[in-house]
Amino acid sequence: MNWTISYEPYLPVAALIILACIAIGLTAVALYAGQRGAVLRGVALAVLFAALLNPSVNQEVREPLSDIAVLLVDRSGSQSIGERSAQTRKAVKALKNSISGLKNLEVRTVTVTSGLSSGQDGTHAFKALRSALADIPPDRYAGAVLVTDGQVHDVEKANRKADYNGPLHVLLTGSEKERDRRISIQSAPKFAIVGESQTIKFKVEQWGGTRVGERALVTIAVDGKQVRQIKVDIGTRVELKLDVPHGGPNIVEISVNAFKGELSRQNNRAVAIVQGVRDRLRVLLVSGKPHPGERTWRNLLKADPSVDLVHFTILRPPQKQDGTPINELSLIAFPTRELFSKKLDEFDLVIFDRYARHGVLPGIYFYNIADYVKNGGAVLVAAGPDYAGPTSIYHSPLADVLPATPTGLVTLTPFRPLLTTEGSRHPIARDLKGGSLSDPTWGKWFRLIETDTNIGTTLMTGPTEKPLLLVARRGKGRIAQLMSDHSWLWARGYDGGGPQAELLRRMAHWLMREPDLEEEKLSAKQRGKQLLISRQTMDAKADTVSVTTPSGKTTQVEMKRVKPGLWQGVMAVDEPGIHKMEDGRKTAFAGVGSPDPRETGEIHSTARHLQKLVVASGGAIRRIEQGIPRLAMIKADRALAGSGWLGLKSNGVYDVKSVETLPLFATLLALAALLALICAMWYREGR
C-alpha cells in the first residue's frame, strides 16, 4: 500500500494564483486593521482555495518486482585444463545456494562455449551477456557474475557505457602460480608458389619460471617429417624460411619443447597450412602426322589460363625430299637440342600426339625424356596407328618408361570405351558423365591400337578388353597412354559425344600432380559440429582412420563407401584446434574452428583482460582457490563488494496493480466543514 495526494484544479493555475494573492491581501489588511473575525475569514478563504484545488487522496496497491542477475559460466576449451572444471562446478553450486537465500532476486544462467564455428575464435563472454540482457528492463538489472579463467577474447567489444548499469563480478579459476609455455604463429602465407621460399613468423612465450636469457628448442616438420631444429630466445619473434615442396596443402608444424611444471603441452605446437600453387604450368606438345584430333589438345591446353603451351607439329620429316627449294619453305627448324637437352626439365608435361620416329629426335633425346620421367617429369602419349608400326616411339629408349607394348595390330571396329574396376575408382575416370562398367552411354570410337600392359593401371578398355587408357608411375615421375586417336569424336558430338574435354583435362592434371586427383588421399573438413573425413583409395576397402584431437584424445572412425574409390566417415567435434588423421598409410590435418584458436594458445589464468572493465562497473575480482564469496543485495549508492562478499544492486522496482482515489472536497463532510467556517465567520463579525 502507498498513499499519495494529487490535485485537479477547477480553475487555471494562473487564476488560482491571482485569487490566492487577493485572499492573502484581504486577510492581511483585515488583520492589520484589527477587524473582528479576520482570522476566521482567512481560514475560510484558505479552505475555499483548497476546495478549488480539488485535492484527492490516492491509494496505490504495489507489487514489488524482482531484480534480475546473470550468472555467466565459462565452459570454453581452456576451462578444461587442470582443476578448472572442478573449481567451476564448485563455484556455480555455491553461488546458486547463496542466491537462493536472497529475496526478490531472479538469476539467469548462461553457459559460454568457444571456437567451434569458423566465425568465432576464442571465448565471447560479453556477446553472451548482451544476448542475456536483451529482454531485461534496465531498471531491474542487478549485475552479473562471471566464472572464468580470465581468458575472454571479446573484452574490446564490450560496451563500457551500456544502458544496463550494474556491477560485473569475476570469480577466477586456476592459480596465480601457473606456469606455461606456448608457441604462436604471428604470420604465415595462405598460398605460395611451389618451389619458392616463404617466410613464417612465430614466437615462443612463457609465463612463470622464466629465466633471463632462457632459450627453447623448436622443431619444424613439413607433412609430418622433421626438417629442422633450432634454438630461439623466449619472447622474441623468429622468422623461418621454408620452401614449398608441392602443390596442395603443405602442413608446416612448429613445436617447442616442454619445461617442468608446465600447465599444458596442448599449446606447445602450432600448425600453418600453406596451399602450394604452381605459378604457370609449362606444357610441351609435339604433334606428328596431322589428323582431325590434333587441335583438340591445343584448344584444351590454350583454354587453361594456368598453362603455358609450346606446340610443334612435325609436318616435314628429314627424309621427305620433293625438290622444293629451301628459300620457298616457310617452316622453321625444330629446336630439338634446346627443348630436349637444355630446357626439358623446365616443362611440367610433355605430350606426344601421334608422334612417330622420323629421325627428327635422335635416340639420345629419348634417353633424356626417359630420365626426365624417372626424375619427376610427366609424359602423355596419345597414340595413333604409327605406334603399332616400325617407327613407333616404343622402339626407342622411351620404352623403358612406357606402360604398354604394341602388338602390331590395330582394331578398326566401332566400340564404346568401358571403365575398368580400377577406372571406376580412379579420380581421372571416376564420375565421368555417361561412364559405366558395362553399358556406357557415351559415343563410339572406331580405332584402337592393340597393346599388352607391362606396368601401371588400366582405366579404360576397348574391344575384347584391350587397354585403352593406362596410367603409371615410373621413378619419381608419371606417364599415361591413350591408345586411340579418336577422342575428338566426343568433342564433335558424334553418336551423342562424351566427356572428352574433362577426361583429357583430368589426365593432364593428374600427370602434373593435381592434389585432388591423387588416387590415395586422406582429407577432412569441418561441417557444422562434425568433422567430415574423406579417403580416396584404389583398394576395395578403406582402413579405419585414427583421429587425434588437440588435447591428445584419439578416436577411431569407421569409413563408409560413398562411391567407387571414395570413402567417408563422420566424427562429432567439440574441441577447436588442429585434428590429426592417420590410417597407417596416409596422414592429414584439419582445422576445427580456427587453425590457431585462442583457446589453445594463451591458457594461463589471469585477471589482466577483465580488470579495467570490472573496476569501471563497480565490481570485483576474486580467485576461487582463495574462497568463494557470498552474494548480497545492496543499494545502488553503496559499495558493491567487500571482504568475503559480492554485492548485487537492489533497485526497488515495483508494479502498480491498482489505484483508489478519494476527492477530499467532494464529500458532504468537507462541504459541511466549509459551511461551518463561513457561519462561524459571520457569527464572529456580527457581534
Secondary structure, DSSP 8 states (H G I E B T S, - for coil): -EEEEEE--SS-HHHHHHHHHHHHHHHHHHHHHT-TTHHHHHHHHHHHHHHHH-EEEEEEEEEE--EEEEEEEE-SGGGGSTTHHHHHHHHHHHHHHHHHTSTTEEEEEEEE-BS-STT--SB-HHHHHHHHHTTS-GGGEEEEEEEE-S--S-GGGS-TT-S----EEEEE-S-TT--EEEEEEEE--SEEETTSEEEEEEEEEEESS--TT-EEEEEEEETTEEEEEEEEETT-EEEEEEE--SSEEEEEEEEE---TT-S-STTSEEEEEEEEE-S-EEEEEEE-S--TTHHHHHHHHHT-TTEEEEEEE--S-TT------GGG-------HHIIIIISGGG-SEEEEES---SSSS-HHHHHHHHHHHHTT-EEEEE--GGGGSTT-TTSSGGGGT-SEEEEEEEE-S-B--EE-HHHHHSTTTTT-TT--SS---S--B--EEEEEE-SSEEEEE-GGG-EEEEEEEETTEEEEEE--S-THHHHTTGGG---HHHHHHHHHHHHTT-GGG-SSEEEEEEETTEEEEEEE-SSSS---EEEE-TTS-EEEE--EEEETTEEEEEEE--S-EEEEEE-SS-EEEEEES-SS-GGGSS-S--STTTHHHHHHHT--EEEGGG---EEEEEETTS-SEETTEEEEEE---EEEEEEEEEESSSSHHHHHHHHHHHHHHHHHHH-
